[in-house]
Amino acid sequence: MAREELTRLTGNGNGTCGEDDCPNVYRTASGSLVVQGDVSDAFTPPQGEGLVDIPESVLREAVRALGW
């Protein structure tokens, strides 16, 4: 899936982190969420899964954007 196919819910791309490297939350066309953040090593997830670490403020912004 290309980034262009996702709806960005957080950040504006104009901060010090630029367009692509910020922690962010995206919505897919099917309604699921994709989370971008720093890779976490909190525990080893099952094969095929990954862990990311995002600030609480990013998650709150995504919730507001979704109207939840």
C-alpha positions as CSV (number, residue, x, y, z in Angstrom):
1,M,0.0,0.0,0.0
2,A,1.4,3.4,-0.9
3,R,1.4,6.3,1.5
4,E,-0.7,8.3,-1.1
5,E,-3.5,5.8,-0.5
6,L,-3.7,6.7,3.2
7,T,-5.5,9.6,4.9
8,R,-3.1,11.3,7.3
9,L,-4.9,12.0,10.6
10,T,-2.1,13.7,12.5
11,G,0.6,16.2,11.9
12,N,0.8,18.7,9.1
13,G,4.2,17.9,7.7
14,N,5.4,21.4,8.4
15,G,7.2,20.9,11.7
16,T,10.8,20.1,12.4
17,C,10.2,16.4,11.6
18,G,9.3,17.1,8.0
19,E,6.9,15.2,5.7
20,D,7.7,11.6,6.4
21,D,9.5,10.9,9.7
22,C,7.1,12.1,12.3
23,P,5.1,9.7,14.5
24,N,1.7,9.7,12.8
25,V,-1.6,7.9,12.4
26,Y,-3.2,7.2,9.0
27,R,-6.6,5.8,8.0
28,T,-6.8,3.2,5.2
29,A,-9.6,3.1,2.6
30,S,-11.1,0.1,4.5
31,G,-11.2,2.1,7.7
32,S,-8.3,0.5,9.6
33,L,-5.5,2.5,11.1
34,V,-1.8,2.5,10.3
35,V,0.6,3.9,13.0
36,Q,4.0,5.3,12.2
37,G,6.5,5.7,15.0
38,D,9.8,4.7,16.4
39,V,10.4,0.9,16.5
40,S,9.9,-0.4,20.0
41,D,11.6,-3.3,21.7
42,A,9.2,-3.5,24.6
43,F,8.6,-7.2,23.8
44,T,8.9,-9.6,20.9
45,P,5.7,-9.6,18.9
46,P,4.4,-12.6,16.9
47,Q,6.1,-13.1,13.5
48,G,4.7,-10.7,10.9
49,E,3.8,-8.0,13.5
50,G,5.8,-5.0,14.7
51,L,5.7,-2.6,17.6
52,V,5.9,1.2,17.3
53,D,6.1,3.8,20.0
54,I,4.1,7.0,19.5
55,P,3.5,9.9,21.9
56,E,0.1,10.1,23.6
57,S,-0.4,13.5,22.0
58,V,-0.3,11.9,18.5
59,L,-2.9,9.3,19.5
60,R,-5.2,12.1,21.0
61,E,-4.9,14.1,17.8
62,A,-5.9,11.1,15.7
63,V,-9.0,10.5,18.0
64,R,-10.0,14.1,17.6
65,A,-9.6,13.9,13.8
66,L,-11.8,10.8,13.7
67,G,-14.5,12.6,15.9
68,W,-14.4,9.9,18.6
